[in-house]
Amino acid sequence: MRSMLLTALAGVVLVGLLGTPADAVRRSDAYQATVVTQVQAERAERGLTRLHTRGGTARCLDRTAQRWAERPGAVGALDAVARKCEVDRVQSLRFASEAGPSEQAARLLKRSSTRRPLLAAPQEVALGFGHARSAGEHRVVLLVGSLPPGPAVDPQTTRLAIVDLVNAERAAAGLTALTADACLMANAQRHAEHLARTGQLAHQDLAVVEGDCGARDTYGENVLWSSVGTGADALRMWMGSTDHRDNIVETSYRLTGVGVGYDRYLRRYYVVQVFTSH
């Protein structure tokens, strides 16, 4: 998408200077690839993790950096960018130079003001790259985003623990154990990941479950978000609520599915458990 946007602008601004719009895109991509490759190599030599240049966060930073490179007056607040792109914080590095990509990469890695963010701590870092050319100069914007840490608790461990803990509660009530159903597990996981992406806490419609796993006579669902993320924490919260507890000890349920999604930015676990009779 970033390249497509660059193509449109290059066709208006740079035609006759750089050739066809496609040529402009290829040159911009080559410039970016050269700079990023040299920075990655320097990080590898220092034993640092690779910069994330793919995935949703990097694409978000890319789009912003490209817009700022093409329209310098469009610069926005870094806090807003951090929130939008789901990073802890963002640092912006900008420069305009006639230097080619190899020379520019060497300058970036030599100058302390740009070297520090690019070679900072061994934490996970995402890079957004914007490049435009005007009047013989390369205008480059780098957005360096510090990624929030991943989940401290393994989501898969929590999923399995919840099935066991719920069955322990059912056994204590003299009820039949629930069987973890592969289709319901996948359905619950998709919904949990959706909640983590959107930051919402909401139930899915029965029609969604039936669309995934076929018709169901009875259906129930428990959802929650928590900063702890363990199975024991989820069960404690649900058992402390009458409606949620009723689902756990419903006599007609036989199958279950559990999903756990993680919001890295807010550091929240979203937990979903679905129940059906068959």
C-alpha positions as CSV (number, residue, x, y, z in Angstrom):
1,M,0.0,0.0,0.0
2,R,2.9,2.4,0.8
3,S,4.4,1.7,-2.7
4,M,1.0,2.4,-4.4
5,L,0.7,5.7,-2.6
6,L,4.3,6.6,-3.6
7,T,3.5,5.7,-7.2
8,A,0.6,8.2,-7.4
9,L,2.6,11.0,-5.9
10,A,5.7,10.3,-8.0
11,G,3.6,10.5,-11.2
12,V,2.6,14.0,-10.3
13,V,5.7,15.5,-8.7
14,L,8.7,13.6,-10.2
15,V,7.7,12.7,-13.7
16,G,10.5,13.7,-16.1
17,L,13.0,13.7,-13.2
18,L,13.0,10.0,-12.2
19,G,11.3,8.4,-15.2
20,T,8.1,6.5,-14.9
21,P,6.1,6.2,-11.7
22,A,7.1,2.5,-11.5
23,D,10.7,3.5,-11.7
24,A,10.2,5.9,-8.8
25,V,8.7,3.1,-6.7
26,R,11.5,0.7,-7.5
27,R,14.2,3.3,-6.6
28,S,12.5,4.2,-3.4
29,D,12.2,0.5,-2.4
30,A,15.8,-0.1,-3.3
31,Y,16.9,2.9,-1.2
32,Q,14.9,1.6,1.8
33,A,16.2,-2.0,1.4
34,T,19.8,-0.8,1.3
35,V,19.5,1.4,4.4
36,V,17.5,-1.2,6.4
37,T,19.9,-4.1,5.5
38,Q,22.9,-2.2,6.8
39,V,21.1,-1.3,10.0
40,Q,20.0,-4.9,10.5
41,A,23.6,-6.1,9.9
42,E,24.9,-3.6,12.6
43,R,22.3,-4.8,15.1
44,A,23.2,-8.5,14.4
45,E,26.9,-7.7,15.0
46,R,25.9,-6.4,18.4
47,G,23.8,-9.4,19.3
48,L,20.5,-7.3,19.1
49,T,17.2,-8.6,17.8
50,R,16.3,-7.8,14.2
51,L,14.1,-4.7,13.6
52,H,10.5,-5.7,12.8
53,T,9.9,-4.4,9.3
54,R,6.8,-6.6,8.6
55,G,3.5,-7.2,10.3
56,G,0.7,-4.8,11.3
57,T,2.8,-2.5,13.6
58,A,5.6,-2.0,11.0
59,R,3.0,-1.4,8.2
60,C,1.3,1.2,10.4
61,L,4.6,3.0,11.1
62,D,5.5,2.7,7.4
63,R,2.3,4.4,6.3
64,T,2.9,7.3,8.7
65,A,6.6,7.7,7.9
66,Q,5.8,7.7,4.2
67,R,3.1,10.4,4.6
68,W,5.5,12.5,6.6
69,A,8.3,12.1,4.0
70,E,6.0,13.1,1.1
71,R,4.3,15.9,3.0
72,P,6.6,17.3,5.7
73,G,3.9,19.6,6.9
74,A,1.7,16.6,7.8
75,V,3.8,15.7,10.9
76,G,1.6,14.6,13.9
77,A,2.0,13.9,17.6
78,L,4.2,10.9,18.3
79,D,2.0,9.9,21.2
80,A,-0.9,9.5,18.8
81,V,1.3,7.4,16.5
82,A,2.3,5.2,19.3
83,R,-1.3,4.5,20.3
84,K,-2.4,4.0,16.7
85,C,0.4,1.6,15.9
86,E,0.4,-0.1,19.3
87,V,3.9,0.5,20.5
88,D,5.1,1.8,23.8
89,R,6.8,4.9,22.3
90,V,8.0,6.2,19.0
91,Q,11.1,8.1,18.1
92,S,11.2,10.1,14.8
93,L,14.4,10.4,12.8
94,R,14.3,12.8,9.8
95,F,16.9,13.9,7.3
96,A,17.2,15.3,3.8
97,S,20.4,14.6,1.9
98,E,21.7,14.0,-1.6
99,A,23.6,11.0,-0.3
100,G,22.9,7.5,-1.7
101,P,21.5,4.8,0.5
102,S,24.8,3.2,1.5
103,E,26.4,6.5,2.4
104,Q,23.3,7.5,4.3
105,A,23.1,4.3,6.3
106,A,26.7,4.8,7.3
107,R,25.9,8.4,8.5
108,L,22.9,7.1,10.5
109,L,25.0,4.5,12.3
110,K,27.8,7.1,12.9
111,R,25.8,10.0,14.2
112,S,24.9,9.6,17.9
113,S,21.4,11.1,17.7
114,T,20.3,8.5,15.1
115,R,22.6,5.7,16.1
116,R,21.2,5.5,19.7
117,P,17.5,4.8,18.7
118,L,18.5,2.3,16.0
119,L,20.9,0.4,18.1
120,A,19.2,0.8,21.5
121,A,18.5,-1.8,24.0
122,P,18.0,-5.4,22.9
123,Q,14.3,-5.1,23.1
124,E,12.0,-5.7,20.2
125,V,11.8,-2.7,17.9
126,A,9.6,-2.0,14.9
127,L,10.8,0.3,12.1
128,G,8.7,2.5,9.8
129,F,10.4,3.8,6.7
130,G,9.3,6.7,4.6
131,H,11.2,8.0,1.5
132,A,10.5,10.7,-1.1
133,R,12.7,12.5,-3.5
134,S,12.4,16.1,-4.5
135,A,14.8,18.6,-6.2
136,G,17.6,16.0,-6.1
137,E,17.3,15.3,-2.4
138,H,16.2,12.2,-0.6
139,R,13.7,13.0,2.2
140,V,13.7,10.1,4.7
141,V,11.6,9.6,7.8
142,L,12.3,6.7,10.2
143,L,9.9,5.9,13.0
144,V,11.4,3.6,15.6
145,G,8.8,2.0,17.8
146,S,9.5,0.1,21.0
147,L,7.2,-2.9,21.0
148,P,5.5,-3.8,24.3
149,P,6.6,-7.1,25.8
150,G,4.8,-10.3,24.9
151,P,2.5,-12.1,27.3
152,A,4.1,-13.2,30.6
153,V,1.8,-16.1,30.7
154,D,1.5,-18.6,27.8
155,P,-2.0,-18.3,26.4
156,Q,-2.1,-22.0,25.4
157,T,-1.3,-23.0,28.9
158,T,-4.1,-20.8,30.2
159,R,-6.6,-22.3,27.7
160,L,-5.9,-25.9,28.8
161,A,-5.8,-24.9,32.5
162,I,-9.3,-23.3,32.2
163,V,-10.8,-26.5,30.8
164,D,-9.3,-28.5,33.7
165,L,-10.3,-26.0,36.3
166,V,-13.9,-25.7,35.0
167,N,-14.2,-29.5,35.0
168,A,-12.9,-29.6,38.6
169,E,-15.8,-27.2,39.6
170,R,-18.3,-29.4,37.7
171,A,-17.0,-32.5,39.4
172,A,-17.4,-30.8,42.8
173,A,-21.0,-30.2,41.8
174,G,-21.5,-33.8,40.7
175,L,-21.7,-32.9,37.0
176,T,-20.3,-34.5,33.8
177,A,-16.9,-33.1,32.6
178,L,-16.9,-31.0,29.5
179,T,-14.9,-32.2,26.5
180,A,-12.7,-29.7,24.7
181,D,-14.0,-29.6,21.1
182,A,-11.5,-28.7,18.4
183,C,-14.0,-26.5,16.4
184,L,-15.2,-24.7,19.5
185,M,-11.6,-24.1,20.7
186,A,-10.8,-22.5,17.3
187,N,-14.0,-20.4,17.4
188,A,-13.2,-19.2,21.0
189,Q,-9.6,-18.4,20.0
190,R,-10.7,-16.3,17.0
191,H,-13.1,-14.3,19.2
192,A,-10.6,-13.8,21.9
193,E,-8.0,-12.5,19.4
194,H,-10.7,-10.2,17.9
195,L,-11.4,-8.8,21.4
196,A,-7.7,-8.2,21.9
197,R,-7.4,-6.4,18.6
198,T,-10.4,-4.1,19.1
199,G,-10.1,-3.6,22.9
200,Q,-13.8,-4.4,23.3
201,L,-15.4,-6.9,25.7
202,A,-18.4,-8.4,23.9
203,H,-20.2,-11.6,23.2
204,Q,-20.4,-13.2,19.8
205,D,-23.7,-14.2,18.3
206,L,-24.8,-17.8,18.4
207,A,-25.0,-17.5,14.6
208,V,-21.2,-17.1,14.4
209,V,-20.6,-20.2,16.5
210,E,-23.1,-22.2,14.4
211,G,-21.5,-20.9,11.2
212,D,-18.2,-22.2,12.4
213,C,-19.3,-25.4,14.1
214,G,-22.8,-26.3,13.1
215,A,-26.2,-26.0,14.7
216,R,-26.4,-26.1,18.6
217,D,-29.4,-26.7,20.8
218,T,-28.0,-24.7,23.7
219,Y,-25.1,-22.3,23.9
220,G,-23.4,-20.2,26.5
221,E,-20.4,-17.9,26.6
222,N,-18.2,-16.3,29.3
223,V,-15.8,-13.5,28.4
224,L,-13.4,-11.4,30.5
225,W,-10.3,-9.4,30.3
226,S,-7.6,-9.5,33.0
227,S,-4.0,-8.2,33.5
228,V,-3.1,-11.5,35.1
229,G,-3.9,-14.0,32.4
230,T,-3.8,-17.3,34.4
231,G,-6.5,-19.9,34.3
232,A,-7.0,-19.6,38.1
233,D,-7.6,-15.9,37.8
234,A,-10.2,-16.4,35.1
235,L,-12.0,-19.0,37.0
236,R,-12.0,-16.9,40.2
237,M,-13.6,-14.0,38.4
238,W,-16.2,-16.2,36.7
239,M,-17.1,-18.1,39.8
240,G,-17.6,-14.8,41.6
241,S,-20.4,-13.8,39.1
242,T,-23.7,-15.6,39.2
243,D,-24.4,-15.5,35.5
244,H,-20.9,-16.7,34.6
245,R,-21.0,-19.4,37.3
246,D,-24.3,-20.6,35.9
247,N,-22.7,-21.3,32.6
248,I,-19.9,-23.3,34.2
249,V,-22.3,-25.6,36.2
250,E,-25.0,-25.8,33.6
251,T,-26.1,-29.4,33.5
252,S,-26.9,-29.6,29.7
253,Y,-23.5,-28.6,28.5
254,R,-21.1,-31.3,27.2
255,L,-18.6,-29.5,25.0
256,T,-16.5,-26.4,25.5
257,G,-13.9,-24.2,23.7
258,V,-11.5,-21.7,25.3
259,G,-9.6,-18.9,23.6
260,V,-7.0,-16.4,25.0
261,G,-6.0,-13.2,23.2
262,Y,-3.4,-10.7,24.3
263,D,-3.3,-7.0,23.8
264,R,0.4,-6.1,23.9
265,Y,-0.3,-2.4,24.1
266,L,-2.7,-2.5,27.1
267,R,-1.1,-5.7,28.5
268,R,-4.5,-7.3,28.8
269,Y,-5.5,-10.9,28.3
270,Y,-8.9,-11.5,26.8
271,V,-10.4,-14.9,27.7
272,V,-13.4,-16.5,26.0
273,Q,-15.1,-19.8,26.9
274,V,-18.0,-21.2,24.9
275,F,-20.3,-24.0,26.0
276,T,-22.7,-26.2,24.0
277,S,-24.8,-29.3,24.6
278,H,-23.3,-31.1,21.6
